[in-house]
Amino acid sequence: STRFGHLRVLSVIEFVRESSPPTPSIHCLGAPKMLSSTVQVSLLVLSTLCLQSVLAALKEGDCEVCVGVINKLLNALEPEEKTNKESIEARFPELCNTLKGSENRFCYYVGGLEESATKIVSELAQPLSWTMPPLKVCERLMKKDSQICDLKYEKVIDLKTVDLKKLKVKDLKKILNSWDERCEGCVEKSDYVKRIEELKKVHVREEL
């Protein structure tokens, strides 16, 4: 969506250029002096505002991991905690300790993990306490760290119907990792398939 946002901004700037009247000028002692500074500043301000609004405007389906984690957080909060900034800040790291994959990475970016390099949890907690919708909260977070909305959920594999032999080895490894399992001594693809078939009897039954 960011790429299309840039294209939209360029279109707005081009429209402004084409629709603007010719820049006036005056002649002093035969030497023309352009009165363009005001117009140039106006164009710069307009383009900056357009860029910010386009990049910040998310639509349904954007920033999926951010929205997903916030919804999980809201579901974990007690009713009285949902409007309390301090409670939200305290419960967020607790949730993060249970998350994996891209959701865990989101926690790292926001500051929900001990090893997080930056801490912007308050930027999440404050608007949530105002009952701001998750998507709008993510717009605010994106302004602090654009990587937040680059996160995507990995494709879910239906283990009840998928043909494991047709999957790539990296996908087979992801399945094992999602179960916190390893395939010791596995070299060939068939080794991973055999290991998953053995573990499916336990893990798939638990998911049903």
N, C-alpha and C positions, 0 to 999 in steps of 0.2 A: 504493500500500500504506500510505502514511502516513495518508491520510484514514481508511481502515478501522481503522488502529491507534488513532486518536483515538476512534472510535466504540466500539471494544472497551474502551478505558480508561473512557469514560463509563459503559458498562454495568457495569463492575466497581465503580465508585464508587457507582452507583445501587443495586447489589446489597448493598454494604456498609451503605449507609444504611438499606435496608429490613429487613435481617436483624439490625441492631444493636438491642440492648434499649434501652428508653427511658432517657434520661439521668437518673441519680439526682440528687436535690436534697435539701437539708436546710433547715430553717427555724430561723432564729435571731432571737428577739424578733419573730416574726411576719413577717419578711422572707425570702423564699426566696432561696437562693444556689445557683446551678447549678454542679455539679461536672463541667464539660464540657471543660475545658482538655486533660486527658489524652486524652480520646476524640478531640478535634479534631486534636491533634498526631499521634495514631496514624493517623487517616484521611488526613492530609496526607502522612505518610511512605509509607503504603501506596499512595496514588494516584501519588506520584512514582515509586516503585519499579516500579509497573505500567506507567506511561507509558514509562519508560526501557527496560524489557524488551520491550514491544510494538514500540516504534520501532526498537530495535536488532535484533530478531529478523527476519532476512531468510530468505526461502525461495528454492528453486531458481527461477531466472529473474529474480530481483530484481537490481538494481545491475549490469545486464548489461555496461555498458562497463567498469566497474571490474574485474569478473571476467575479461572478455575481455583486457584489457591485462595483468593479472597472469599469466594463462595464457601469453600471448605472451612475457612476461619469463621465466617459468620454462622455456619451450621454448628460449629463447636462452642460458640459463645452462649452464655446464659442471656436471657432477655435483658437483664439489667446491665450486663457487661457491654452490650452492643452500642451503648451511648456513652461509654466511659473510656476515654483515651488511654488512661494508664492500664486499665484491664486488657484492652486490645494489645497494647505494647507488650504486656507480660505473657499473654497467651500465644502470641505469634511465634516466638521461638520454640514453644512447646510443640506446636503443630509442625514446624519446620523439621524437628528432630525425627518425625515419622515419615517425612516425604523423601522420594527418590527421583532420580532422573532429572528432567527439565524443571520439575517443581522444586526440587532441592536446589537447583541452580538459581532459580528465581529468588529463593530465600537467601542465597549467597549474595546476590546483587543488592537486595534490599537491606540486608544486615540482620537476618534472622538466625545466622549461624555464628558460632564462636570465632570461626576463622574468616568471617566476612571482612573484606578490606574497607568497606564503607558502611555507615549506619544511617539509613534514612527511613527507619521504621516509623518514626513520628510522622513522616510525610504520608504514610499509609494509614496510621491510626487516627490522626486528627480528622480527615474528611470522612472516614468510616463512622466515627462517633457522631458526625453530623447527619448520618444516614445517607451519605452520597452513594449513588449506584456504583458497583464495582468497576464498570467500564470507565466511568468518569474518574475514579480513583487512579486507574491505570494510566489515563491520559496525563494526570499530574506526575505520576512516577516516571513516565516516559520522558518528561522534560528534564528530569534529574539524571536518567540513564537510559539512553535509547535502546540498549541491548535487551532491556526488559521485554519489549514487545517483539523481539526477534525470536524469542523462545517458542518452540512448537512441541506439541505432544507427539510422541512416537506412534507410528501406526500400530494399532491393536491387532494382534494375531489371534484368530479364533482357533484355539487348540483342539476343539472338538471336531472341526471340519477340515483344517488345513492339512495339506500333504507335506510333511516335514522334509521329504526328499527333494522337494522343489524349492525349498528355502535356501538362501545363502548361509554360509558358515557364520557370518557376523550376526545374522538374525537368530540363528540357533544359539549363539552365545548370549544374545540379549535375553532370550527366553530363560536360560539358566540363571543369568544375573538377576532377573526379576524374581526368581525363586530363592535367591541367595544360595544357589548351588554351583558346584564346580564339576568339571569333567576332567579328572586327573588322568593324565596319560593319553588324552584324546589327540589324535593327529589327523585322521581322515574325517571327512564329512559324515561318513557312516557311523563313526564312533559317537559323534554328537547326537545323531538321530537316535541311536540305540539308547544313549543315556537319558534323553528326554522322554523316550517311550517308557523307560523304567520309572521315571519320576512323575510322569503324567498321572499315574494311578493314585498318587498321593495329592499332588498340588491341584490338579483339575477337579478332583472330588471336593477339595476344600473350597474351591471357588463357586461350586454349584449351590 
